[in-house]
């Protein structure tokens, strides 16, 4: 197991470098001058523009800019935004909010998705199965921003059950509704994926053997059926945590949650290259770590899997 983890960590290095290089080139190759954009509609003094370009290293070749960014990154320096504030400070304010929001959404889809999937798989063809399939199909068919606006209008403006926008982004109670909206699409996928694997495994030989041996129904379902059915679900959930954090832009915008999504959106609008690259770099790390954890969980769920 130790050799496997070490090998995977080494494999992450070229993946991380290649991904961040691609992101860096895409962000800094966009047309327009981000320094001039700082002045808005005002005429910028050429000397001031050149001084700022030199200060932020924008007068150097693109690959040299990336190398300087990468060397600083390994020292814990994400650079400075064009406002002069360190990008690490911006992320330190935004990421705790988004992590809290994403973990709430992840918990909702994990608990409800697996529970509904197990229930519908065991009740295949029954009324509850048909109802859940129809509801999840509806959720999958509706864009997240539509679900968000409808939820905000119905619960916040019409029925006054919640505040239309989040007043305190660190309040878990106020984040529950945005988290439910953020989790809606993934919840539908987890439910349908769990149901499919449960239905397939119910017909498997190991299930018939477990029943023939006279094992208690609770053990047959909780150990043999559930553990084998969760392997593809864990794969989806592992990558979905990063998707929840990156996909929170729309949800945070609708409910005015001051997290990574709002920060990233404002940075894109103002051509804040260092902020965009810094946030996306952290999201890349989240994806890489999630992928490693998923591989390790395979061995926990299925004892037949061994890593050398």
N, C-alpha and C positions, 0 to 999 in steps of 0.2 A: 504493500500500500504506500509506504514512504517513497519508494522509487517511482511509483506512478504519479504521486503528487509532485515530486521534484521535476519529473519529465514534463508534466502539464504546465508547471510554472515557467519552465524554460521555453516551452512552446508559446506561452503568452507574450513573451518579449517581442518577437518579430511581428506578431499579430497586433500588439499595442502600437509599435512604431509605425507599421504600415497604415493602420487605421487613423492614427493621429496625423500622419503626414498627409493622407488624403483629405482629411477634414481641414487641415491648415491650408493646403493648396486651394481647396474650394472656397474657403472663406476669404482669403487674402487675394484671390484672383478675380474677385467680383469687380465689375466696372465701378468707377467713381473713386473719389479721394475721401477717406473717412476723416482726415484732419480738416479738410474744408467743410465737411458736413457739420463739424462742431460749431461753426460760425453761423449756420442756418442760412438765412437770406442776406445776411450782412456780407459786405465785401471783406475778404480776408487779406491781411497784409502778407505779401509774398515772403518777407523775411521771417515773420512769425510762423507761417506755414512750414517753411524749411526747418526752422528750429524745432518745431514740434515733431516733424517727420524724423529728424535725427534723434530726438529724445526717445521716441518710441521705436527706433530702429527700422522705420519704414523706408529709409533711403538705401537699405542694403538689398542684395539679391534675395529672392524668395527662399531659396534653399538655405542660405546663411541665416535668415530670420528664423527658419524652422529649427536649425541646429541650436541657435541661441535659446530658443524657447524650450527645446528638449533638455538641454543641459541645465537650464534653470529649473525645469520641472523635476528633475531627479534630486534637486536640492530643496524641493518644497516651495519653489517660487513659481506661481502661475502668471506672473507679470502684472502690469498695471493697466487699468482701464484708461480710456482717453480723458476721463475726468480726474485722473491722478490717484484714484483709490485702488489699492491692491485688489486683484480679482479674487484672491483667497478670502478677503474680508467680505466681499459681495456674496460669495458662495457660502461662507459661514453663517450669514444671515438667512439665505434662501433655502439651503439644503435641509436643515432640521425641519422646516415646515413641510417640504415636499416629501421627505422620508416618512414623517408622521402620516401624511395624507396617503402615500403609497402603501404603507404598512396596514393602515385601516382598510383600504380597498383590497389589498391582498388577503387580509383576514376574512373579509366578507366573501370574496370569491372562493377562498379555500374551504371555509366551513359550509356555506350554502351550496356552492357548486358541487362539492363531493357528496354532500348529504342528498341533494336533489337527484344527482346522477345515480347514486346507489339505490335510492327509493324507486326511481322510474325504471332502472334496470331490473330490479327484482319484481316490479309490478308491470312488466312489459305487456302492452296491449290493453291495460286497464284504463279507466277514466283519468286517473291522476297522471299517467304516462302521457296520454294524448294532450292533456291541458298544459303540462310543462313543456312538451315539444312545441306546441303552438306558441306559447309565451316566449320561449327562447328564440324561436324563429323570428318573431316580431322584433325582439330586442336586437338581434343580429342585423335585421333589415333597416333599423333606424340609426342614423349617424349620432355620435355621442353628443355633438353640440345641440342637436334637436332635443335629445333626452334631457340635457342640462337646462335648456331654456324652458321646456315644458314643466320640468320639476320646479324650477325657480318661480315660474308664473303660478302654478297650481298651489304649491305649498307655501310660497313666500308672499305672493301678491294677492291671491284670491282667498285662500283659507287662513292666511296669517299664522301658520303653524311654525314657521321658521323665519329668520331674517333673510331677505332676498340676497344679501351679500354678507360674507363673513367679516365680522368686525374685529375679531381677535384670531389671527392665523395660528396661534399656538394653543387655542382652546380645542380640545379633542371633541367636545360636544358639538361645536359649531362646524367641525370638519366632517361629521358623520354623513350628512347629505351629499356634499361634494364627493366624498369617498365612495358612496353608493353609486353615484352617477359615473364616476371614473371606473368602478368595478363592473358596471352593468354588462358591457360587451364581453369581457373576459369571463364573467360569471356564466353567461349563456354558453360560451365555448366549453368551459370546464364541465358544465352540466351535461352537455351533449356528448363530450368525449368520454366522460366517466360512464355514462349510460351505455355507450357503444361497447366499451371494453368489458363492462359487467355482463352484458348480454352474450358477448363472445365467450367469456370465460365460464359462464354457466353451462356451456355445452362442452367444455374441455374435459379431457380424460382425468386429470387430477381432481376435478370436482366430483366426478362420478366415483372415483376411488375413495375420496374423503367421506362421501355419504355412505358408501358401501361398508366402510370400516366402522360405521356407527358413531362417528364423532358428533358432538352436540352442534346444533344448528348455529349457535352463536360463534363457535370456533370455526366452523366451515366458512361462514360469511366473513367474520372479522379477521381471520388469519389467512386462509387459503384464497378466498375470492378477492377480498379487498386489497391485500398486498400485491397480488399479481395484476389487478386492474389499475393500480395507481402508477405503474411504471410510465406509460405514455402521458399520464396526467402530470406527473412530476416534471417531465421534460418540458411541457408547456408552461407550467408554473414557474420553472426556473428562469426561463427567458422573459416571462411576463412581468417579473418584478422590475426589470430595467425598462420595459415598455411602459409600465405604469408611471415611472418617474419621468420618462421622456415625453409620454403622451399626456401629461398633466397640463400642457399649455392651454388647451381649450377649456378644460374644467376650471383651472385657476383663473382664467380670464373671465368666465361667466360669473363665478362666485367671488371674485376679487380676493383670491387667496394669494398672499404675498410670498410665493415660493419660487422654485426654479423656473417654472413655466412662465410666470410673469416677467422674471428677470431676463430670461432668454428672449422672450418676445420683444421687450424693450431694447435689448442689445442688438437684435437683428434690425429693428426699425432705425436705430441710430448708427448702424454700421460699426458697432463696438466689437471688432474682431477678437481682441484678447478675451473678452468676457464670453463670447460664443464658443471659442475654442476651449477655454478652461472648463466650462460647464459640460460640453460634449465629451471632453477627455475623461471627466469623472464618470459620466454615464457609460463610457466604453469600459472603464474598470469595473463598474457594477455588472455589466454583461459578462465579462471574463470570469469574475469571481462566481457569479451565479451558475455559469456553465460548469465550473469545477465542482461546485457543491452538488449540482444535479448528478454528475457522474459518480460522486461518492455515495449519494443516496440510492443509486441503483443497487449497490452491494448490500445496503441495509434492507431494501425491499425484497430482493431476490438473492437468497444465500448461494445460488448456483453461480453468481457473477463473482469472479475473483480478479483482482488487479495485481499484476506482477511488477 
